[in-house]
């Protein structure tokens, strides 16, 4: 094979790379294609297209992350680009033009509150020594927040900590006060307080008001930490983060998994997973509770009539949300788990699903949490659950970021197949708690429709791959029928949901 004489020089800046020299035959079109993906919604926004785009990939303009005009790319794609160039025999020289900040602040751990465990010290060291950007995979309950605080303490620079909800802004600020004795600034939930360490929701960073405030204050972080980093695979979050030019960028998650374009956006911002803590190791060491998986089969003799549900919305509505047999089974399982002395978290995906599971024909003492409540009310609800005053929490926002260690059971009432969502739901039960020997995960093998069956199988396989024991005989093979998963129709359904339960959601749930 002939040796290439081509040479490429790449300048490395804090948040991007720039090709400054390119001698000889270099396949830049191929490089650009490897750093692009197809998404009709994003393409309409980027290219100012008003017409609807086909779902056929070849008819959708690609979302280009490698700018062929400016020859620039997000720094997280450096490894991908260098690997492809060198794989074709092209010599690549990287010239460092980054601006490393000085460690100006002395953040120290409050060891009286909590001492980092050996595995936490090890994984933080691994993350920082590998690169100035990357991702850390730590199981729920493994101490992601403490690890992030350790990163801040070691680097000693101005920090922006990005979380996904207003509840997490307050919770993270409390953790910073406990671990580092620092009063953090808060952006989100009506707060616009900027300090040396500032915690913000990703949604707030996208607003013009916050962007204007940051520009007026000339506040620029040297370190960005993103909790539940899989959120950064969303286009809006990616764009918001690209407005900053930090030297250090790290993401933390129990499930840093995305697919297709989302996965590429995540790589563009953070590169790759540089440090990992094993869930099974933490369970063996007693840091996480064992998981016991229970599965009930539904709809074996009560399938949806052939041809009665042609779209994904119809399949899900008729086979899960309004399916009488399935909902009776879910209610029975919740009551049985409570009878065992367990506190139960019940996850649903649709607000319209809730009435079938609560009230006189369901679980009468369940407390509903949907995200529409006042944040202070949710704090009261979660505190009551931790203290054992509430037996059942049921809602659409019980998957991530909640510290509810007393949960002894998680019911996957909503179904669906997302790997990330499945692990997030299981993660709610992993935290150890006094008197808690294990956590039961109750799931369902849905026979009502081939697509629901396939979704069940995907959840079971996710559990098995994570090291949990799925009951024998529950993992099977099936060819799922294709249905029209119309995104616009799903959005319309979601927009109608809030009104359907407004009367119940307006009632206070803190009468305990």
MARKE-140455 format. One record per residue (C-alpha): x, y, z; residue in one letter. Coordinates in pm, whole numbers. Example, Ala and Ser with C-alpha at 12.3 -4.5 7.8 and 13.67 -1.06 7.14 Angstrom:
+--------+--------+--------+------+
!      X !      Y !      Z ! code !
+--------+--------+--------+------+
!   1230 !   -450 !    780 !    A !
!   1367 !   -106 !    714 !    S !
+--------+--------+--------+------+
//
This chain:
+--------+--------+--------+------+
!      X !      Y !      Z ! code !
+--------+--------+--------+------+
!      0 !      0 !      0 !    X !
!    133 !    343 !    -95 !    X !
!    223 !    574 !    192 !    X !
!     31 !    904 !    187 !    X !
!    234 !   1224 !    172 !    X !
!    -58 !   1434 !    296 !    X !
!    -21 !   1637 !    613 !    X !
!   -276 !   1814 !    832 !    X !
!   -213 !   2068 !   1109 !    X !
!   -487 !   2123 !   1367 !    X !
!   -490 !   2409 !   1616 !    X !
!   -647 !   2312 !   1946 !    X !
!   -852 !   2580 !   2121 !    X !
!  -1053 !   2549 !   2442 !    X !
!  -1380 !   2445 !   2283 !    X !
!  -1292 !   2372 !   1921 !    X !
!  -1028 !   2255 !   1678 !    X !
!   -929 !   2434 !   1358 !    X !
!   -750 !   2291 !   1056 !    X !
!   -484 !   2548 !    962 !    X !
!   -281 !   2345 !    710 !    X !
!   -383 !   2072 !    470 !    X !
!   -120 !   1952 !    223 !    X !
!   -181 !   1673 !    -24 !    X !
!   -495 !   1468 !    -93 !    X !
!   -714 !   1476 !    218 !    X !
!  -1069 !   1330 !    203 !    X !
!  -1240 !   1621 !    376 !    X !
!  -1581 !   1530 !    237 !    X !
!  -1554 !   1191 !    405 !    X !
!  -1443 !   1355 !    731 !    X !
!  -1735 !   1597 !    716 !    X !
!  -1978 !   1310 !    652 !    X !
!  -1850 !   1118 !    954 !    X !
!  -1918 !   1429 !   1165 !    X !
!  -2275 !   1476 !   1041 !    X !
!  -2616 !   1323 !   1102 !    X !
!  -2968 !   1352 !    963 !    X !
!  -3252 !   1500 !   1166 !    X !
!  -3548 !   1664 !    994 !    X !
!  -3647 !   1888 !   1286 !    X !
!  -3294 !   2023 !   1339 !    X !
!  -3240 !   2061 !    964 !    X !
!  -3551 !   2279 !    935 !    X !
!  -3413 !   2506 !   1208 !    X !
!  -3058 !   2526 !   1069 !    X !
!  -3150 !   2577 !    705 !    X !
!  -3463 !   2792 !    773 !    X !
!  -3683 !   2546 !    588 !    X !
!  -4058 !   2597 !    617 !    X !
!  -4175 !   2287 !    433 !    X !
!  -4208 !   1948 !    594 !    X !
!  -3915 !   1717 !    528 !    X !
!  -3944 !   1351 !    444 !    X !
!  -3836 !   1098 !    704 !    X !
!  -3623 !    941 !    432 !    X !
!  -3262 !   1007 !    530 !    X !
!  -3142 !   1099 !    181 !    X !
!  -3404 !   1374 !    154 !    X !
!  -3304 !   1548 !    477 !    X !
!  -3009 !   1793 !    465 !    X !
!  -2736 !   1672 !    703 !    X !
!  -2657 !   1849 !   1029 !    X !
!  -2288 !   1929 !    983 !    X !
!  -2070 !   1951 !   1295 !    X !
!  -1750 !   1986 !   1090 !    X !
!  -1760 !   2331 !    926 !    X !
!  -1606 !   2285 !    580 !    X !
!  -1591 !   2660 !    525 !    X !
!  -1411 !   2759 !    846 !    X !
!  -1250 !   2411 !    882 !    X !
!  -1348 !   2402 !   1250 !    X !
!  -1513 !   2137 !   1467 !    X !
!  -1618 !   2087 !   1831 !    X !
!  -1323 !   1969 !   2040 !    X !
!  -1494 !   1644 !   2137 !    X !
!  -1466 !   1523 !   1777 !    X !
!  -1086 !   1553 !   1777 !    X !
!  -1022 !   1184 !   1844 !    X !
!  -1267 !   1080 !   1570 !    X !
!  -1110 !   1311 !   1309 !    X !
!   -749 !   1232 !   1395 !    X !
!   -822 !    859 !   1395 !    X !
!   -983 !    871 !   1051 !    X !
!   -702 !   1081 !    903 !    X !
!   -425 !    866 !   1047 !    X !
!   -615 !    555 !    940 !    X !
!   -561 !    670 !    583 !    X !
!   -190 !    730 !    636 !    X !
!   -219 !   1108 !    672 !    X !
!     20 !   1271 !    916 !    X !
!   -160 !   1486 !   1175 !    X !
!     11 !   1751 !   1387 !    X !
!   -183 !   1912 !   1674 !    X !
!    -73 !   2255 !   1797 !    X !
!   -196 !   2355 !   2143 !    X !
!   -352 !   2702 !   2156 !    X !
!   -567 !   2636 !   2463 !    X !
!   -572 !   2875 !   2757 !    X !
!   -544 !   2679 !   3080 !    X !
!   -684 !   2872 !   3378 !    X !
!   -501 !   2908 !   3708 !    X !
!   -644 !   2737 !   4016 !    X !
!   -762 !   3061 !   4179 !    X !
!   -999 !   2921 !   4441 !    X !
!   -931 !   2700 !   4738 !    X !
!  -1226 !   2463 !   4763 !    X !
!  -1177 !   2193 !   5024 !    X !
!  -1391 !   1901 !   5129 !    X !
!  -1592 !   1917 !   5447 !    X !
!  -1480 !   1577 !   5572 !    X !
!  -1712 !   1607 !   5870 !    X !
!  -2004 !   1573 !   5630 !    X !
!  -1873 !   1286 !   5417 !    X !
!  -1536 !   1139 !   5319 !    X !
!  -1492 !   1035 !   4955 !    X !
!  -1465 !    658 !   4913 !    X !
!  -1163 !    495 !   4754 !    X !
!  -1345 !    418 !   4429 !    X !
!  -1465 !    778 !   4407 !    X !
!  -1113 !    915 !   4448 !    X !
!   -989 !    666 !   4189 !    X !
!  -1251 !    746 !   3925 !    X !
!  -1205 !   1124 !   3967 !    X !
!   -828 !   1087 !   3924 !    X !
!   -886 !    872 !   3615 !    X !
!  -1119 !   1132 !   3466 !    X !
!   -884 !   1428 !   3522 !    X !
!   -569 !   1248 !   3411 !    X !
!   -721 !   1118 !   3088 !    X !
!   -814 !   1453 !   2936 !    X !
!   -953 !   1800 !   3005 !    X !
!  -1292 !   1689 !   2872 !    X !
!  -1479 !   1363 !   2893 !    X !
!  -1755 !   1170 !   3068 !    X !
!  -1778 !    974 !   3391 !    X !
!  -2021 !    682 !   3419 !    X !
!  -2124 !    626 !   3780 !    X !
!  -2429 !    417 !   3878 !    X !
!  -2717 !    590 !   4051 !    X !
!  -2636 !    589 !   4421 !    X !
!  -2263 !    571 !   4351 !    X !
!  -2207 !    936 !   4442 !    X !
!  -2195 !   1133 !   4115 !    X !
!  -2251 !   1458 !   4304 !    X !
!  -1969 !   1390 !   4546 !    X !
!  -1740 !   1300 !   4254 !    X !
!  -1832 !   1626 !   4079 !    X !
!  -1759 !   1822 !   4396 !    X !
!  -1421 !   1649 !   4411 !    X !
!  -1347 !   1763 !   4055 !    X !
!  -1427 !   2122 !   4155 !    X !
!  -1207 !   2098 !   4464 !    X !
!   -912 !   1963 !   4265 !    X !
!   -933 !   2221 !   3983 !    X !
!  -1020 !   2533 !   4184 !    X !
!  -1169 !   2734 !   3897 !    X !
!  -1491 !   2921 !   3820 !    X !
!  -1757 !   2657 !   3757 !    X !
!  -2093 !   2622 !   3583 !    X !
!  -2282 !   2313 !   3696 !    X !
!  -2567 !   2224 !   3458 !    X !
!  -2861 !   2015 !   3579 !    X !
!  -3188 !   1915 !   3416 !    X !
!  -3454 !   2046 !   3656 !    X !
!  -3532 !   2323 !   3904 !    X !
!  -3547 !   2065 !   4184 !    X !
!  -3191 !   1963 !   4102 !    X !
!  -3071 !   2325 !   4116 !    X !
!  -3168 !   2344 !   4482 !    X !
!  -3052 !   1991 !   4562 !    X !
!  -2710 !   2045 !   4399 !    X !
!  -2662 !   2381 !   4571 !    X !
!  -2737 !   2211 !   4904 !    X !
!  -2479 !   1944 !   4826 !    X !
!  -2217 !   2208 !   4746 !    X !
!  -2287 !   2375 !   5078 !    X !
!  -2246 !   2041 !   5257 !    X !
!  -1941 !   1908 !   5073 !    X !
!  -1743 !   2226 !   4995 !    X !
!  -1898 !   2484 !   5232 !    X !
!  -1971 !   2701 !   4928 !    X !
!  -2283 !   2908 !   4866 !    X !
!  -2358 !   2845 !   4502 !    X !
!  -2537 !   3074 !   4263 !    X !
!  -2864 !   2951 !   4116 !    X !
!  -3016 !   2997 !   3771 !    X !
!  -3361 !   2849 !   3719 !    X !
!  -3693 !   2829 !   3903 !    X !
!  -3706 !   3209 !   3911 !    X !
!  -3347 !   3246 !   4035 !    X !
!  -3074 !   3443 !   3855 !    X !
!  -2795 !   3452 !   4111 !    X !
!  -2441 !   3416 !   3966 !    X !
!  -2147 !   3322 !   4187 !    X !
!  -1806 !   3154 !   4158 !    X !
!  -1985 !   2821 !   4139 !    X !
!  -2324 !   2854 !   3970 !    X !
!  -2584 !   2583 !   3925 !    X !
!  -2824 !   2622 !   3634 !    X !
!  -3087 !   2424 !   3453 !    X !
!  -3006 !   2350 !   3091 !    X !
!  -3339 !   2504 !   2993 !    X !
!  -3249 !   2836 !   3159 !    X !
!  -2921 !   2860 !   2968 !    X !
!  -3120 !   2867 !   2646 !    X !
!  -3323 !   3176 !   2743 !    X !
!  -3229 !   3520 !   2613 !    X !
!  -3263 !   3672 !   2960 !    X !
!  -2998 !   3446 !   3112 !    X !
!  -2770 !   3480 !   2810 !    X !
!  -2794 !   3860 !   2836 !    X !
!  -2722 !   3847 !   3209 !    X !
!  -2412 !   3634 !   3161 !    X !
!  -2286 !   3866 !   2888 !    X !
!  -2351 !   4176 !   3099 !    X !
!  -2166 !   4027 !   3395 !    X !
!  -1892 !   3897 !   3162 !    X !
!  -1917 !   3571 !   3353 !    X !
!  -1741 !   3285 !   3176 !    X !
!  -1677 !   2949 !   3344 !    X !
!  -1342 !   2770 !   3321 !    X !
!  -1511 !   2441 !   3411 !    X !
!  -1848 !   2311 !   3297 !    X !
!  -1997 !   2009 !   3472 !    X !
!  -2312 !   1853 !   3327 !    X !
!  -2515 !   1621 !   3545 !    X !
!  -2717 !   1348 !   3371 !    X !
!  -2504 !   1420 !   3067 !    X !
!  -2727 !   1224 !   2831 !    X !
!  -2945 !   1540 !   2826 !    X !
!  -2661 !   1717 !   2646 !    X !
!  -2736 !   1503 !   2342 !    X !
!  -3038 !   1726 !   2280 !    X !
!  -2988 !   1995 !   2016 !    X !
!  -3102 !   2287 !   2232 !    X !
!  -2871 !   2191 !   2519 !    X !
!  -2582 !   2137 !   2279 !    X !
!  -2630 !   2487 !   2136 !    X !
!  -2653 !   2644 !   2482 !    X !
!  -2327 !   2483 !   2592 !    X !
!  -2150 !   2590 !   2273 !    X !
!  -2182 !   2954 !   2382 !    X !
!  -1917 !   2894 !   2648 !    X !
!  -1544 !   2837 !   2597 !    X !
!  -1432 !   2653 !   2913 !    X !
!  -1099 !   2477 !   2939 !    X !
!  -1250 !   2184 !   3130 !    X !
!  -1576 !   2011 !   3031 !    X !
!  -1698 !   1697 !   3207 !    X !
!  -2025 !   1511 !   3206 !    X !
!  -2159 !   1271 !   3467 !    X !
!  -2431 !   1013 !   3433 !    X !
!  -2541 !    664 !   3527 !    X !
!  -2652 !    623 !   3165 !    X !
!  -2444 !    826 !   2915 !    X !
!  -2615 !    653 !   2624 !    X !
!  -2771 !    817 !   2321 !    X !
!  -2847 !    705 !   1970 !    X !
!  -2792 !    843 !   1621 !    X !
!  -2745 !   1223 !   1604 !    X !
!  -2785 !   1263 !   1980 !    X !
!  -2486 !   1036 !   2033 !    X !
!  -2274 !   1246 !   1798 !    X !
!  -2376 !   1569 !   1974 !    X !
!  -2275 !   1414 !   2305 !    X !
!  -1938 !   1315 !   2160 !    X !
!  -1890 !   1662 !   2010 !    X !
!  -1925 !   1827 !   2352 !    X !
!  -1754 !   1573 !   2577 !    X !
!  -1560 !   1324 !   2370 !    X !
!  -1587 !    982 !   2530 !    X !
!  -1642 !    805 !   2861 !    X !
!  -1305 !    836 !   3034 !    X !
!  -1389 !    691 !   3374 !    X !
!  -1632 !    422 !   3485 !    X !
!  -1753 !    274 !   3812 !    X !
!  -1903 !    -74 !   3790 !    X !
!  -2254 !   -119 !   3928 !    X !
!  -2188 !   -484 !   4016 !    X !
!  -1872 !   -391 !   4208 !    X !
!  -2061 !   -137 !   4417 !    X !
!  -2334 !   -390 !   4489 !    X !
!  -2077 !   -651 !   4595 !    X !
!  -1912 !   -397 !   4823 !    X !
!  -2247 !   -311 !   4983 !    X !
!  -2262 !     46 !   4853 !    X !
!  -2572 !    -26 !   4640 !    X !
!  -2878 !   -236 !   4714 !    X !
!  -2940 !   -562 !   4524 !    X !
!  -3219 !   -557 !   4267 !    X !
!  -3481 !   -833 !   4247 !    X !
!  -3667 !   -835 !   3914 !    X !
!  -4027 !   -957 !   3902 !    X !
!  -4218 !   -987 !   3575 !    X !
!  -4589 !  -1045 !   3517 !    X !
!  -4721 !  -1147 !   3174 !    X !
!  -5008 !   -939 !   3036 !    X !
!  -5246 !   -985 !   2744 !    X !
!  -5168 !  -1346 !   2656 !    X !
!  -5539 !  -1397 !   2583 !    X !
!  -5632 !  -1032 !   2553 !    X !
!  -5441 !   -902 !   2253 !    X !
!  -5537 !   -597 !   2052 !    X !
!  -5751 !   -704 !   1751 !    X !
!  -5549 !   -724 !   1430 !    X !
!  -5554 !   -394 !   1247 !    X !
!  -5723 !   -208 !   1532 !    X !
!  -5420 !      7 !   1611 !    X !
!  -5218 !    137 !   1317 !    X !
!  -5002 !    407 !   1478 !    X !
!  -4766 !    398 !   1775 !    X !
!  -4995 !    634 !   1968 !    X !
!  -5291 !    399 !   1924 !    X !
!  -5086 !     93 !   2018 !    X !
!  -4955 !    255 !   2335 !    X !
!  -5287 !    406 !   2437 !    X !
!  -5491 !     89 !   2387 !    X !
!  -5225 !   -157 !   2495 !    X !
!  -5090 !     26 !   2803 !    X !
!  -5266 !    347 !   2908 !    X !
!  -5626 !    221 !   2888 !    X !
!  -5570 !   -157 !   2892 !    X !
!  -5794 !   -276 !   3178 !    X !
!  -5613 !   -606 !   3246 !    X !
!  -5273 !   -440 !   3259 !    X !
!  -5387 !   -157 !   3485 !    X !
!  -5557 !   -400 !   3725 !    X !
!  -5232 !   -597 !   3742 !    X !
!  -5029 !   -283 !   3813 !    X !
!  -5264 !   -180 !   4094 !    X !
!  -5254 !   -532 !   4243 !    X !
!  -4875 !   -533 !   4234 !    X !
!  -4848 !   -192 !   4399 !    X !
!  -5077 !   -300 !   4681 !    X !
!  -4888 !   -628 !   4725 !    X !
!  -4555 !   -446 !   4748 !    X !
!  -4693 !   -207 !   5009 !    X !
!  -4823 !   -509 !   5202 !    X !
!  -4466 !   -641 !   5206 !    X !
!  -4367 !   -325 !   5390 !    X !
!  -4204 !   -156 !   5092 !    X !
!  -4223 !    206 !   4982 !    X !
!  -4308 !    211 !   4612 !    X !
!  -4221 !    438 !   4318 !    X !
!  -4453 !    397 !   4019 !    X !
!  -4333 !    533 !   3685 !    X !
!  -4578 !    625 !   3410 !    X !
!  -4511 !    805 !   3083 !    X !
!  -4844 !    970 !   3014 !    X !
!  -5055 !   1190 !   3240 !    X !
!  -5361 !   1021 !   3093 !    X !
!  -5244 !    693 !   3243 !    X !
!  -5267 !    817 !   3602 !    X !
!  -5649 !    805 !   3655 !    X !
!  -5654 !    432 !   3582 !    X !
!  -5408 !    363 !   3866 !    X !
!  -5529 !    590 !   4148 !    X !
!  -5853 !    667 !   4327 !    X !
!  -6134 !    434 !   4440 !    X !
!  -6053 !    165 !   4181 !    X !
!  -5678 !    203 !   4214 !    X !
!  -5424 !    295 !   4480 !    X !
!  -5614 !    540 !   4697 !    X !
!  -5322 !    669 !   4908 !    X !
!  -5079 !    728 !   4618 !    X !
!  -4925 !   1075 !   4596 !    X !
!  -4905 !   1205 !   4241 !    X !
!  -4594 !   1390 !   4119 !    X !
!  -4595 !   1520 !   3761 !    X !
!  -4370 !   1826 !   3764 !    X !
!  -4664 !   2066 !   3755 !    X !
!  -4657 !   2111 !   4133 !    X !
!  -4487 !   2398 !   4309 !    X !
!  -4120 !   2305 !   4374 !    X !
!  -4166 !   2365 !   4747 !    X !
!  -4459 !   2122 !   4749 !    X !
!  -4245 !   1856 !   4581 !    X !
!  -3978 !   1907 !   4845 !    X !
!  -4239 !   1837 !   5113 !    X !
!  -4360 !   1528 !   4928 !    X !
!  -4009 !   1385 !   4882 !    X !
!  -3918 !   1458 !   5244 !    X !
!  -4231 !   1278 !   5363 !    X !
!  -4141 !    978 !   5146 !    X !
!  -3788 !    963 !   5289 !    X !
!  -3933 !    972 !   5639 !    X !
!  -4169 !    684 !   5564 !    X !
!  -4488 !    891 !   5584 !    X !
!  -4581 !    815 !   5224 !    X !
!  -4604 !    461 !   5087 !    X !
!  -4655 !    524 !   4715 !    X !
!  -4530 !    798 !   4482 !    X !
!  -4677 !    777 !   4132 !    X !
!  -4592 !   1005 !   3844 !    X !
!  -4400 !   1105 !   3535 !    X !
!  -4092 !   1265 !   3697 !    X !
!  -3960 !    988 !   3924 !    X !
!  -3676 !    863 !   3706 !    X !
!  -3366 !   1075 !   3755 !    X !
!  -3193 !   1301 !   4002 !    X !
!  -3403 !   1208 !   4306 !    X !
!  -3246 !   1098 !   4633 !    X !
!  -3510 !    859 !   4769 !    X !
!  -3305 !    578 !   4926 !    X !
!  -3597 !    431 !   5120 !    X !
!  -3766 !    318 !   4795 !    X !
!  -3798 !    -59 !   4826 !    X !
!  -3981 !   -114 !   4498 !    X !
!  -4002 !     43 !   4153 !    X !
!  -4298 !    -37 !   3927 !    X !
!  -4238 !     18 !   3555 !    X !
!  -4601 !     89 !   3474 !    X !
!  -4519 !    299 !   3169 !    X !
!  -4335 !     38 !   2966 !    X !
!  -4148 !    157 !   2655 !    X !
!  -3799 !     43 !   2560 !    X !
!  -3544 !    322 !   2617 !    X !
!  -3219 !    187 !   2763 !    X !
!  -3152 !    517 !   2940 !    X !
!  -3503 !    541 !   3080 !    X !
!  -3498 !    181 !   3202 !    X !
!  -3171 !    226 !   3390 !    X !
!  -3286 !    556 !   3537 !    X !
!  -3598 !    391 !   3673 !    X !
!  -3401 !    102 !   3823 !    X !
!  -3154 !    349 !   3965 !    X !
!  -3418 !    496 !   4196 !    X !
!  -3408 !    175 !   4397 !    X !
!  -3033 !    118 !   4409 !    X !
!  -2956 !    346 !   4701 !    X !
!  -2910 !    160 !   5030 !    X !
!  -3119 !    249 !   5334 !    X !
!  -3150 !    115 !   5691 !    X !
!  -3375 !   -191 !   5700 !    X !
!  -3371 !   -228 !   5320 !    X !
!  -3240 !   -566 !   5205 !    X !
!  -3315 !   -525 !   4837 !    X !
!  -3531 !   -336 !   4590 !    X !
!  -3797 !   -510 !   4381 !    X !
!  -3838 !   -397 !   4021 !    X !
!  -4181 !   -494 !   3892 !    X !
!  -4212 !   -507 !   3514 !    X !
!  -4452 !   -649 !   3258 !    X !
!  -4419 !   -876 !   2956 !    X !
!  -4677 !   -723 !   2723 !    X !
!  -4843 !   -957 !   2473 !    X !
!  -5113 !   -708 !   2370 !    X !
!  -4926 !   -608 !   2052 !    X !
!  -4604 !   -715 !   1887 !    X !
!  -4448 !   -372 !   1929 !    X !
!  -4522 !   -367 !   2303 !    X !
!  -4379 !   -718 !   2329 !    X !
!  -4060 !   -599 !   2160 !    X !
!  -4038 !   -302 !   2398 !    X !
!  -4067 !   -540 !   2694 !    X !
!  -3785 !   -750 !   2552 !    X !
!  -3564 !   -443 !   2515 !    X !
!  -3616 !   -352 !   2880 !    X !
!  -3540 !   -705 !   2997 !    X !
!  -3223 !   -717 !   2787 !    X !
!  -3111 !   -382 !   2929 !    X !
!  -3156 !   -520 !   3280 !    X !
!  -2969 !   -840 !   3193 !    X !
!  -2680 !   -652 !   3033 !    X !
!  -2656 !   -435 !   3346 !    X !
!  -2606 !   -749 !   3556 !    X !
!  -2956 !   -796 !   3699 !    X !
!  -3115 !  -1142 !   3706 !    X !
!  -3416 !  -1144 !   3476 !    X !
!  -3654 !  -1435 !   3555 !    X !
!  -3591 !  -1736 !   3336 !    X !
!  -3796 !  -1758 !   3019 !    X !
!  -3887 !  -1390 !   3004 !    X !
!  -3636 !  -1299 !   2730 !    X !
!  -3759 !  -1424 !   2396 !    X !
!  -3722 !  -1330 !   2033 !    X !
!  -3991 !  -1158 !   1829 !    X !
!  -4015 !   -962 !   1507 !    X !
!  -4200 !   -641 !   1588 !    X !
!  -4455 !   -508 !   1338 !    X !
!  -4388 !   -164 !   1199 !    X !
!  -4623 !    120 !   1291 !    X !
!  -4622 !    489 !   1216 !    X !
!  -4442 !    657 !   1509 !    X !
!  -4563 !   1006 !   1415 !    X !
!  -4364 !   1257 !   1620 !    X !
!  -4599 !   1548 !   1550 !    X !
!  -4900 !   1346 !   1665 !    X !
!  -4720 !   1248 !   1985 !    X !
!  -4641 !   1614 !   2054 !    X !
!  -5006 !   1704 !   2012 !    X !
!  -5105 !   1437 !   2262 !    X !
!  -4855 !   1566 !   2514 !    X !
!  -4982 !   1922 !   2479 !    X !
!  -5333 !   1802 !   2567 !    X !
!  -5224 !   1602 !   2869 !    X !
!  -5196 !   1878 !   3129 !    X !
!  -5559 !   1983 !   3086 !    X !
!  -5691 !   1629 !   3128 !    X !
!  -5580 !   1602 !   3489 !    X !
!  -5573 !   1965 !   3593 !    X !
!  -5851 !   1931 !   3848 !    X !
!  -5666 !   1657 !   4035 !    X !
!  -5323 !   1812 !   3999 !    X !
!  -5448 !   2140 !   4149 !    X !
!  -5521 !   1968 !   4479 !    X !
!  -5258 !   1981 !   4746 !    X !
!  -5100 !   1645 !   4820 !    X !
!  -4935 !   1733 !   5153 !    X !
!  -5215 !   1644 !   5396 !    X !
!  -5004 !   1383 !   5568 !    X !
+--------+--------+--------+------+
//
